[in-house]
Amino acid sequence: MHQGVGGASGGWGPPGHQPAVPPQPPIPPAPQGWPTAPPPPPHVPHPHLPPPGPDTTGHIPLPPAVAGAPGHGPAGAGTGTAVLAVLLIGPAGAGKTTVARHWASTRPVPTAHISLDDVREWVCSGFADPQAGWNDHSEAQYRLARRTCGFAARNFLANGISCILDDAVFPDRPVVGLGGWKRHVGPALLPVVLLPGLEIVLERNAERSGNRRLSDEEVARIHGRMAGWYGSGLPIIDNSDLDVEATARALDDALARAITAPAPY
């Protein structure tokens, strides 16, 4: 019985039979006078970059910050020139993204704003919208977005750039929320809670559109859970009667106190 294709013989024929391979013509040498490719040059490391190491966070040399540049506040006020990693916590409609962006843009040193929702919405096809029903896919995409934000934050911090992240972290799940962020970014992460009154949150949420607008019932439920941060020791800012600029100043003052005070959490 003949062996099939892929058998021990490697082809058709009885066992042990090897098909004849026609001789191949020799490859002619290159004509005289033709240039040959030079060997590749030896690798020379960049003079301003350290050699690669086990840490995937790279160091990119940056020019020094210029205090008093246009669009920045006076140097030395509040947190001053400290390199910080900040987590702004609050319910939907608290103004986290707006305040975080304003605070980052008015510091006298380079500061980045990393929005969890923006990173989560990088997923275009297959986006798991929690409003369509919370499930394993939306939970997994949130976890992936948080890890991605954490990696970006570590890169900024390694290069002397402060960063502020915003997320709705619940006090009844501190290991998953606050503890998870500290694992992603680092133990020096400074959390601050932004918690205006429920009526303010409902009003701001009503002005939203798309998948970032929640139902009133969901907003009230989230706001009620956020109230659990009272008594936790975390700085809490009630910005019900504060505009964006005043809230950013209150945030900077709270962070300035948190830098020197021992963390109670």
N, C-alpha and C positions, 0 to 999 in steps of 0.2 A: 504494500500500500504506500503510495507516494506521500511525502510530507508536504503540507500546505504552506502557503506564504506565511512567513514569520516563524516557521518551525526551526528545528535544530540545524537544518541544512542552509537556511537563509534564502531559499528559493525553491523552484520546482525541481523534482527529480528524486531518485531513490535516496535513502539515508546515506550520508557520507559523500554524496556526489556534489562536487563544487562546479558551478557553471564556469565555462571558459570566459575570461575577460580579455577583450581585444586589446592589443598593445596600444598605448597612447603615444602620439608623436612627441618627441622632446621639445621643450620650450626653447625657442631660439634665443641666443644672447642678444642684449641690446646693441644696436649698431654703435660702431666706434664714434666717439665724439658727443654722444647724447649725455646730457647732465643726469646725474643720479641724485635722489633725494638725500639731503644731509641728515645725519642723525638728530633726533630731538634734543634741544638744549637741556642741561640739567635743571631741575626745579630749584628756583631761588625764592625763598620766602619773602613776602612783602616786608619792607623795613619797618613799617609802622603797625603791623599786626602781630600779635603773639602767635606762637605755634598752636595748631589745633590740639585741644585736650579733650578729656571725657565729657566736659560740660558743653552741651549744645548751644548754650547762650554765648554768642560771640561778642567781642568788644570792638566797637567801631569808634575810632578817635573822632571827637567832635570839637569844634572851636569853642572857646569859653563863652559863657552867656554874657550878654551886655545888659547890665542893670539900667533901668530907665528907658529901654527901647520903646518905640511907639506901641501903644496898646497894652502896656504893662504898668503896674502900679509901682509905687516907690519901694526901693529895696530896703529890707530890714523890717518891714511892717508885718505883723502877724507871724506866719511861719517863715518869713524871710526867704533865704536861699537854701533851706533844707531840702534834701532829696527825699521825697515821701512817696509812700504807696498808700492810697486812700480807697476805702470801700464805702460808697454812699448808699445806704439802705433806706428803703421806703416803699410804700404801696404805689400802685399805678395811679398817676395823677398827682403825685407829691411834688413833681418838678425836678426829679433827680437828674435827668439827662440835661435839662436846660441849665440848672445850677452847676452841675459838674463841668459842663463845657465853658461856662462863664468863669468859674474859679480857675480852670486850667489856663484860660486865655489871658487872665489878668495877673498871673504870678510874674515876678521879676526874673524867674529862671525857667528853662525849658520844662514844660509839663504837658503830658499827653492825656487825653480823655479816651477811655476805652468803654464803649457801650455794649453791654451784653446783648441787647436786642439787635443792634446793628450786626454784630458778629453772627448771631443766630440766624439772621435773615440772609446771610451769605448763601445759604442753601436755597437754590432757586427751584430746581425740580425735585420733588419729593419732600418739600417743606412740611413738617408736621405742625399744624396750627393747633395750639391747645384749645382754642375756641371751638374747634370742631369735635372736641372730646379729648380729654387727657388720656394718653395711652403710653405704651412702652416706647413708641417711636419719638413722641414729643419729649418724654423724659430723657431718652438717650441723646437727643439733639441739644437739650439744655446742658447736659453734662459735658458734651463735646465742646459746646460754645464756652463754657466756663474754663475748661482746660486750655482752650485756644487763647482766651483772654489772659489767663494766668501766664502762659508762655510769652505772650506779647509784653505783659507787664514786667516780667523778669528781664527781658531784652532791653526795655527802656531803662530800668533801674541799673542794669549792668553798665550802661553807657551814660549814667549821670542824669537821666531824664526822669523827673517825677511822673507819676501816673495816678489817675483817679478812675475807678470803675464804679458802675452803678448796677444794683440788682435788688430784687425784692426778696430779701432773706428773712425767713420766719424764725421767731425766737423759740418756737416749740420744736424746731429741727436744727439746733445749733451745730450738731456734729456734721450734718449734711451741708448746711449753708455756710455759716461763719467758719466752721472748722475746715470745710472743703476749700474755701477761698484762701485760708491761711496755708493750706497744703500746696495750693497752686501757685500762690504769689510769694509767701514767706511769712514767718512769724511776726515780722515788724509791721504787718498790715494794720492800718488804723481805721477801724470802722466808726462811722457816724450815722445816726438815724435821722432821717428827714420825715417828720410826721405832722402835717397840718391837720386841721379838723376835717371830719367826714364830709361836711357840706362843701368845703373847698375842693376836696379830692373828687367828689361827684361832679362838681362844676367843671373842673379841668378835664376829667375823663370824657365829659359830654362833648368837648371841643375836639376830641381825637377822631381819627378816621381809620379805616382799614382794620387789620388784625390787632392793632394796638388799643382799640377801643373795647372796653369790657362792659358787661351788663352792670346795672346799678347794684344788683344783688351780689355779684361777684366782687365789685369794688368794696361794698360794705363788709363782706366777709373777710377780705384781705386786710382792710383797715382794722377790723376788730382783732385779727391775729397779731398785727403789728403792734398793737397797744401792749402786748406782752413784753416789749423791750423796756418799758418803764420798770425801774427797779433792778435792771441788769447791770447798771454801772456804765453803760455806753453813753456817750454824749447824744442828746436828743434835741433837735431843733424844731420848734413849732413855727413854721413859716406861714401861718395862716394870714398874718397881717404884714408880711414882708415881701418886697419885690425881689427880683432876681439878684440885683446888686447887693441889697442888704442881706439876703440869705447867704450869698457867697462870702460876705464879710463875717457873718456869724459862723459859717463853716470854718473859715481860716482861724478865727479866734478859738473855736473848739479844738481844732487840730494843734494850735500852738500850746494849749493847756495839756493836750494828750501827749505831746512830745516829752514834757517834763514830768508828768504824773505817771505813777506805775499803773499798768493796765489791770483792771479789776476782773478781766474775763480771760 
